[in-house]
Amino acid sequence: MQKNMGNTDKAIRILGAVVMAALYFTGMVTGVVGIIMLVVAVVFVLTSLVSFCPLYTLFGVSTCPKPSKNK
């Protein structure tokens, strides 16, 4: 797996996961929607930890910074 997520993307995903988990655990979002949000939050955290998003591969997207040519 080649990394395809930059630091900003990872930070946004982690922040989104924290917000979704907080909404679920405080009872503001419940039922099926709450469970779906919790699953999405877990996926966001996992993809951030490994710096790889399978959907980015399907669409040819990469948020990693390009390596500089300067040596």
N, C-alpha and C positions, 0 to 999 in steps of 0.2 A: 504494500500500500504506500503510495506516494502521498505526502501531505498536500492537502489542497485548501487548507483553512489558515488565514492569517490571524494575528493576535487580536485585532479589533473584532473580527467575526466571532472568535472564541469568547471574548468578553461579553459581547452582545447576547450570545446564546446562554452563557452562564447567568447573566442578569435576567433574561427572559425565563429561564428555568426557576430561578429563585422566586420571581414574581408569581409564576403559575403555581408553584408549590405552596407559597404563602396564601394565595387565594383559595386553594383547595383545603389546606389544613386549618384555616380560620373559618371555614364553612361558608364563605361568600359564594363559592361555586360548588355545587353538589351534583350528585347523580351521574349520569352517563357523561355529560360534558366535563365534569370534574375529573372522572377517571381518564378520559381522553387527554385532558390537559396534563395530568400527572404523568401519563405515558410519554407524551411529547417532551415534557421537562426532563425525564430520564434519558430520552434519546438525545436531547440537546447536550446534556452533561457528558454522556458517553462519547459523542462525536467531538466534543470540545477536548476531552482528555486525550483522544488519539489523533487529533488534528486532521481528521478525514471524514468527509461527508459523501456517502454513496450517491446521493442525488446530484451533487456537483459533478461527479464523473459522468453521469448520464447526459447532463446538459453542457458539458465541456467548460465548466466554470472553475476558476481557482482564485481565491482571495489572498494567496501567499504573495509576498513581495517578490519581484523578479530579482534574481541575483545580479549584483553589479559586475560590470566588466573590468573595473579598476582592480589592479593587483599591486 
